[in-house]
């Protein structure tokens, strides 16, 4: 199962704003299409955003000049344009910067050769993401036991990556191993990525699940109905502080109080070692109408209600039991062990 396809130099993606009611595939025909798809959450999930942005740059690049000087300027401007679409998801920047390095490496070649090299690198990023998901699932399943009730937040499956996902890759692997696991899915207000997307993915994979409102999670923990929590990440600082979908910090605090295992699952492309701690992670604030209006249709607040709508929050590293990556499971102390894992790979 997948949510984007790059075929014959054309880019197609599943519009996630239409799910779960309609599976609507669209074609990205320009840089503007790509930027809008990311900004409007038609394409979302940190790893998938990185892959999609790389391909969107390839689409836009088709119309760039064959004059090297002009091409390099157009390429640089296109990268900055795509970077502006989502400020928190570091995979976006990581993927685009990989393509920039390719352009620099091939700068002595013709523009046609540079373009070909960029496309090949975008395909490599895509292929790697699929492999990273598989490895995270293999590491994470070791932390799941038979009969576990698992809680997850937002969406972290094949709609958020090129493979089976980050946190949901662990859950899918656990379901294959233990058919009796059960998943509690936070609805994940205000855009309901849990209720709309994660539940849809679990149906596709035939994994038993129950959707809950975000504010029910603590009560479930109090009742002893949650054995472990797996969440994804959009950016992880050098000390292990983690930015993820708004509401993740709430879960972490409640898990810490109730002594429930709390795991973050993310590939190393989500780590930003240039940021010392979570206080330096930029947090995207989105439209007030995402809170005021459900699905752009039902007004649920007074018309001009004041709204605060941060898309992400930051979970301090001290609340995280471990971080599951494509390179292994990292435990505290995070600042030391993150660098240790990087050095050993």
Secondary structure, 3 states (H helix, E strand, C coil): CCCEEEECCEEEEECHHHCCCCCCEEEECCHHHHHHHHHCCCCCCHHHHHHHHHHHHHHHHCCCCCCHHHHHHHHHHHHHHHHCCCCCCHHHHHHHHHHHHHHHHCCCCCHHHHHHHHHHHHHHHHHHHHHHHHHHHHHHHHHCCCCCEEEECCCCCCCCCCCCCCHHHHHHHHHHHCCCCEEEEECCCCCCHHHHHHHHHHHHHCCCEEEECHHHHHHHHHCCCCCEEEECCCEEECCCCEEEECCHHHHHHHHHHHCCEEEEECCHHHEECCCCCHHHCCCCECCCHHHHEECCCEECCCCCCCCCCECEEEECHHHCCEEEECCEEECCCHHHHHHHHHHHC
